[in-house]
Amino acid sequence: MSKDSVDTAQAAATRTDAAQAPADAGDAGYSKDLKARHVNMIAIGGAIGTGLFLGAGGRLHNAGPALALAYLVCGVFAFFVVRALGELVLYRPSSGSFVSYAREFLGEKGAYVAGWMYFLNWSTTGIADITAIALYTHYWSMFTSIPQWTLALIALAVVLTVNLISVKIFGEMEFWFAIIKVATLVGFMLIGIFLLATQHKVDGQTPGVSVISDHGGVLPHGLMPVVLVMQGVIFAYAALELVGVAAGETAEPEKVVPRAVNSIMWRVGLFYVGSVVLLALLLPGSVYSADESPFVTVLSKIGVSGAGDVMNLVVLTAAMSSLNSGLYSTGRILRSMAVAGSAPKFTARMNRSQVPYGGILLTCAVCVLGVGLNYLVPSQAFEIVLNVASLGIISTWVIIMLCHLVFVRRARAGLVERPAFRLRFSPATEITTIAFLLVCLGMMWNDPEVGRKTLLLIPVIAVLLVAGWFGVRRRVSRTADRELSQLAK
């Protein structure tokens, strides 16, 4: 609900009957077709993406083996965010996820900011994804004659169709996308362990600890590059919050969500930290580059033919998965906002398959602008939008932690009941996480070419949000008054 007094009264009155009447009107009408395996793989897919498959090469070059520590630190804070969201999900599952929780614990203004910043994140990420898909497809000679914008449009059309059919089809697509990514990582790690165990030479040198010690140690360029690279590493974990959105369309969130959330930590340790440690033991950091997947670099050095083709297929899959998830999540978030009055009415519409097609189409419309961007400036399209998306994901994670802070405060006052599945050491955990995220955001200032310009967009976005709020506040107020009158009956 939109007013604190209503929130408190409703929480006290209906907490024991939450399953019968959704606390968020935007939750009504969804199917519960996502299975445990879908949610688990959505969690894996959110934790593994192009940030590892493609981005780790440039970061290893700049930061050296200590990049593994950067992934670990950022992974711990990402886990705190998802654990906090998981607790809120068990308190009240909602397809509106953190927007619904922001409405309850921070008020309508908080929900409005959370929703539109998340939309900014995924709509611009969607542009980056379709750009990446087009670039990855151009890797194969048979597609080089097709214009980049055409490939981007085809990719968007395919993923849009999948999203509109049903949530079950979305879940299946994400399941298999995640299987491909996990299988690739496991396969590479087995190869890496074999190379280490047999002391098989890689690019003329024997793999092992000596590769690190002979090339400057763990910190070959000092500590500062490791600190600076964290601003990019934190974005590698973007999409972990999808678990919270997906929970609204699963039949047993109380069983599925804790398992999915808890598994994220060991996946981060195994796949991110483990992969980077292996890469550092196999080749010096200076050999890797931002222009090539680090896995391709290693495999090509040991003479594996077709490594580039395989990895290109995997990063193509990761980009398709990201685009698929973006359309899915923004459709649900926008519907929750539309029901409350803070998003266009048509974004609340659902089709016969119980899919909120209005919100999905709005996100798709922004992505179509990305197709135009690919037509006008194909070489710059990716970099332009990726940094804008970073503002959206950090604001989303900060809002999740703020919601959890208020939730815990109300629980201590006896107004709501915390589930057994909890984020520990509140409020220290939330405050530390928020501070860390804001520091990561501030570190973008050290990049004058792109990061600094991105930070200068914050006042512009703030003005647009304020102007938008004045445009919708009367509708939001009327909706809240209508909910108040219904509660009073």
Residue pairs with C-beta under 8 A, 6 or more apart in sequence:
1 7
1 10
1 23
1 103
1 104
1 480
1 483
1 487
2 103
2 107
2 108
2 111
2 340
2 476
2 479
2 480
2 483
3 107
3 480
3 484
4 107
6 480
6 483
6 484
6 487
7 104
7 105
8 410
8 415
9 487
10 23
10 487
11 104
11 410
11 415
11 416
12 415
14 21
14 23
15 416
15 417
18 92
22 28
22 94
23 92
23 94
23 100
23 104
24 92
24 94
24 96
24 100
24 103
24 336
24 339
25 339
25 340
25 483
26 94
26 95
26 96
26 100
26 335
26 336
26 337
26 338
26 339
26 340
26 348
27 93
27 94
27 95
27 96
27 100
27 248
27 336
29 350
29 354
30 95
30 167
30 248
30 249
30 354
31 166
31 167
31 168
31 249
31 353
31 354
32 249
32 250
32 251
33 166
33 167
33 168
33 171
33 249
34 42
34 167
34 168
34 171
34 246
34 249
34 250
35 171
35 250
36 250
36 252
36 255
36 256
36 259
37 175
38 171
38 172
38 174
38 175
38 246
38 250
39 243
39 246
39 247
39 250
39 256
39 257
39 260
40 256
40 259
40 260
40 263
41 174
41 175
41 177
41 178
41 179
42 171
42 174
42 178
42 242
42 243
42 246
42 260
42 325
43 240
43 242
43 243
43 260
43 261
43 263
43 264
43 267
44 178
44 181
44 182
44 263
44 267
45 174
45 177
45 178
45 181
45 239
45 242
45 321
45 325
46 237
46 238
46 239
46 240
46 241
46 242
46 243
46 325
47 237
47 240
47 264
47 267
47 268
47 271
47 272
48 178
48 181
48 182
48 185
48 267
48 271
48 272
48 318
49 181
49 236
49 238
49 239
49 318
49 321
49 322
50 132
50 315
50 318
50 319
50 322
51 232
51 233
51 235
51 236
51 237
51 238
52 185
52 236
52 271
52 272
52 275
53 181
53 184
53 293
53 295
53 311
53 314
53 315
53 318
54 293
54 315
55 232
55 236
55 290
56 67
56 275
56 276
56 279
56 288
56 294
57 288
57 289
57 290
57 291
57 292
57 293
57 294
57 297
58 288
58 289
58 290
58 291
59 67
59 70
59 229
59 232
59 233
60 67
60 276
60 279
60 280
60 285
60 288
60 294
61 285
61 286
61 288
61 289
61 290
62 221
62 225
62 228
62 229
63 70
63 221
63 225
63 226
63 229
63 285
64 216
64 217
64 218
64 219
64 220
64 221
64 225
64 226
64 280
64 285
65 212
65 217
65 218
65 220
65 276
65 277
65 280
65 285
66 218
66 219
66 223
66 226
67 226
67 229
67 233
67 276
67 280
67 285
68 273
68 276
68 277
68 280
69 226
70 226
70 229
70 230
70 233
71 233
71 236
71 268
71 272
71 273
71 276
72 268
72 269
72 272
72 273
73 230
74 230
74 233
74 234
74 236
74 237
75 237
75 265
75 268
75 269
75 272
75 273
76 265
77 234
77 433
77 436
77 437
78 234
78 237
78 240
78 264
78 268
79 264
79 265
79 268
80 401
80 423
80 429
80 430
80 433
81 240
81 241
81 397
81 400
81 401
81 433
82 240
82 241
82 243
82 244
82 261
82 264
83 261
83 423
84 400
84 401
84 403
84 404
84 423
84 429
84 430
85 97
85 98
85 241
85 243
85 244
85 261
85 400
85 404
86 243
86 244
86 257
86 258
86 260
86 261
86 421
87 404
87 407
87 418
87 419
87 421
87 422
87 423
88 98
88 101
88 244
88 400
88 403
88 404
88 407
89 97
89 243
89 244
89 247
89 253
89 257
90 253
90 254
90 257
90 258
90 419
90 421
91 407
91 416
91 417
91 418
91 419
92 100
92 101
92 104
93 247
93 248
93 250
93 253
93 257
94 100
94 101
94 247
94 248
94 336
95 245
95 248
95 249
95 332
95 335
95 336
96 103
96 248
96 332
96 333
96 335
96 336
96 337
97 241
97 244
97 245
97 247
97 248
97 329
97 332
97 333
97 336
98 114
98 118
98 241
98 244
98 396
98 399
98 400
98 403
99 111
99 114
99 115
99 118
99 333
99 336
99 337
100 111
100 336
101 400
101 403
101 407
102 110
102 111
102 113
102 114
102 115
102 399
102 402
102 403
103 110
103 111
103 336
103 340
104 403
105 402
105 403
105 406
105 407
105 410
106 114
106 399
106 402
106 403
106 406
108 340
108 342
108 476
108 480
109 469
110 399
110 402
110 403
111 336
111 337
111 340
111 342
112 337
112 342
112 465
112 468
112 469
112 472
112 476
113 395
113 399
113 465
114 395
114 396
114 399
115 333
115 334
115 336
115 337
115 342
115 343
116 337
116 465
116 468
117 391
117 392
117 395
117 396
117 399
117 461
117 465
118 329
118 330
118 333
118 392
118 396
119 330
119 333
119 334
119 363
119 392
120 388
120 389
120 391
120 392
120 461
121 238
121 389
121 391
121 392
121 393
121 395
121 396
122 326
122 327
122 329
122 330
122 363
122 389
122 392
123 326
123 330
123 363
123 366
123 367
124 366
124 385
124 386
124 388
124 389
124 392
125 238
125 322
125 326
125 385
125 386
125 389
125 392
126 156
126 323
126 326
126 327
126 363
126 364
126 366
126 367
126 370
127 366
127 367
127 369
127 370
127 373
127 381
127 385
128 370
128 381
128 382
128 385
128 386
128 389
129 155
129 319
129 320
129 322
129 323
129 326
130 152
130 153
130 155
130 156
130 323
130 367
130 370
130 371
130 374
131 148
131 152
131 370
131 373
131 374
131 378
131 381
131 382
131 385
132 315
132 319
132 382
133 151
133 152
133 155
133 316
133 319
133 320
133 323
134 148
134 149
134 151
134 152
134 155
134 374
135 148
135 382
136 312
136 315
136 316
136 319
137 143
137 146
137 151
137 155
137 316
138 144
138 146
138 148
138 151
139 308
139 309
139 312
140 309
140 312
143 151
147 375
148 374
148 375
148 378
149 371
149 372
149 374
149 375
149 378
152 370
152 371
152 374
153 368
153 371
155 320
155 323
156 323
156 364
156 367
156 368
156 371
159 320
159 323
159 324
159 327
160 327
160 360
160 361
160 364
162 169
162 170
162 173
162 324
163 170
163 324
163 327
163 328
163 331
163 355
163 360
164 351
164 353
164 355
164 357
164 360
165 353
165 355
166 353
166 354
166 355
167 249
167 328
167 353
167 354
167 355
170 324
170 328
171 246
173 321
173 324
174 321
174 324
174 325
177 317
177 318
177 320
177 321
177 324
178 321
180 313
180 314
180 317
181 314
181 317
181 318
181 321
182 271
184 295
184 310
184 311
184 314
185 271
185 275
188 275
188 278
188 295
188 298
188 299
189 274
189 275
189 278
191 299
192 278
192 279
192 281
192 282
192 298
193 278
194 200
195 202
195 207
195 282
195 302
196 207
196 208
196 278
196 281
196 282
199 206
199 207
199 208
200 207
200 302
201 207
202 282
202 283
202 298
202 301
202 302
203 283
203 287
203 301
205 211
207 281
207 282
207 283
208 281
209 281
211 280
211 281
211 282
211 283
211 284
212 218
212 280
212 281
214 284
215 284
215 285
215 286
219 226
220 285
220 286
227 443
228 443
228 446
230 440
230 443
231 390
231 440
231 441
231 443
231 444
231 447
231 451
234 394
234 437
234 440
235 389
235 390
235 393
236 272
237 268
238 389
238 393
239 322
239 325
240 264
241 396
241 397
241 400
242 325
242 328
242 329
243 257
243 260
243 261
243 264
245 328
245 329
245 332
245 333
247 253
247 256
247 257
248 332
250 256
250 257
254 419
257 421
258 421
261 421
279 288
279 294
279 295
279 298
282 298
283 297
283 298
283 301
287 297
287 301
288 294
288 297
289 297
293 311
293 315
295 307
295 311
296 307
296 308
296 311
299 307
299 311
300 307
300 308
323 367
326 363
327 360
327 363
327 364
328 360
330 359
330 360
330 362
330 363
331 347
331 355
331 356
331 357
331 358
331 359
331 360
331 363
332 356
332 359
333 359
334 343
334 347
334 356
334 358
334 359
334 362
334 363
335 343
335 347
335 348
335 350
335 356
335 358
335 359
337 343
337 347
338 344
338 345
338 346
338 347
338 348
338 358
338 359
339 348
339 479
340 476
340 479
340 480
341 472
341 475
341 476
341 477
341 478
341 479
341 480
342 472
342 475
342 476
343 359
343 472
344 358
344 362
346 358
346 362
347 356
347 358
347 359
347 362
348 356
348 358
348 359
349 356
349 357
349 358
350 356
350 357
350 358
351 357
370 381
370 385
373 381
373 384
373 385
374 381
377 384
383 450
387 444
387 450
387 451
387 453
387 454
388 454
388 457
390 441
390 444
390 454
391 441
391 454
391 457
391 458
391 461
394 437
394 438
394 440
394 441
397 433
397 437
398 434
398 437
398 438
401 430
401 433
401 434
402 430
402 434
404 423
404 426
404 430
405 426
405 427
405 430
405 431
407 416
407 418
408 418
408 426
408 427
410 416
411 417
411 418
423 429
423 430
441 455
443 451
444 451
444 452
444 454
444 455
445 451
445 452
445 455
